[in-house]
Amino acid sequence: MEEKINAVLDKLRPFLINDGGNIEFIKYEDGICYLKFSGACEICALNNVTLNEGIKEALINEIPEIIDVQLV
């Protein structure tokens, strides 16, 4: 599961890195993927939008086992 998640995140990372940030996979447990923003993404006022409308949507669409994505 970790490999699948990181494969999806690897497609999205260039956009985050371009804005001075990044995202890190923390763990997958009971259908929930836990992630952590770093760099500029960590303090960005729009990181919830990035999470919900970009990262979460991509992960749930590409990996059916994921039912939610949360930040730690």
C-alpha positions, -999 to +999 in steps of 0.1 A: +000+000+000+028+024+008+043+020-027+009+027-043+005+059-021+040+071-028+035+065-066+005+089-065+023+114-043+053+113-067+030+126-095+019+155-073+052+164-056+067+184-085+038+209-081+044+213-044+082+215-047+078+242-074+060+263-047+087+255-021+069+227-003+065+190-002+043+162+012+054+131+032+036+098+036+034+089+073+012+058+075-018+040+062-042+025+087-078+013+085-084+030+051-070+063+062-038+077+047-019+100+070+003+127+054+025+156+065+031+188+046+066+204+048+083+236+037+060+263+024+030+239+022+032+235+060+024+271+067+003+279+036-032+292+042-044+272+013-030+238+024-065+225+032-076+232-004-044+215-017-051+185+005-088+181-002-091+192-038-058+178-051-041+152-030-070+136-013-090+134-045-061+119-064-054+093-037-090+082-033-096+081-071-065+060-078-065+038-047-100+025-039-089+012-004-083+047+008-115+062+023-099+094+038-067+114+039-057+133+070-028+155+080-007+149+110 
